[in-house]
């Protein structure tokens, strides 16, 4: 398991905040195709209006609206971190044993989806391009990540985007073996928030 995800799971046991009220979920990826090549491919361009994640660099925990967090049984008080210059926020579940941990990593002033396309496909557990709310996305989880972890990467502008991690804690629901359902829903919530005026 990635060190940051292990740290997240430990931190979930320490405590979470109190939730607030709730809108309908947004769209999920439109593709589950798998790229099996070993050479470089370029990601698709962003054709929708550019969404700048840098607007949330100082307040990353505002990148998902509180009603969505409550609707998905997550703490509305996220925990912001900065690691190697990368800004993140994560939210623990209100049910600390059966919920899902969501983490959003802001990719402003970086390379969007390019680094993932420049790596050999066999470095990933799976590599599934698609779209989230019309923006190019990619389910590309590391080979050594646990089965209950998924990373959804979304390009929101040239060389900008977000990576959304979901870690499903309860082994009983279907999401445990398909955690990308949770990461895709959270990514759609991020796009919805980015479209709103600051």
Secondary structure, 3 states (H helix, E strand, C coil): CCHHHHHHHHHHCCCCCCCCCCCCCCCCCCCCEECCCCCCCCCCCCCCCCCCHHHHCCCHHHCCCHHHHHHCCECCCCEEEEECCEEEEEECECCCCCCEEEEEEECCCCCCCHHHHCCCHHHEEEEEEEEECCEEEEEEEECCCCCCEEEEEEEEECCEEEEEEEEECCCCCHHHCCCHHHHHHHHHHHHHHHCCCC
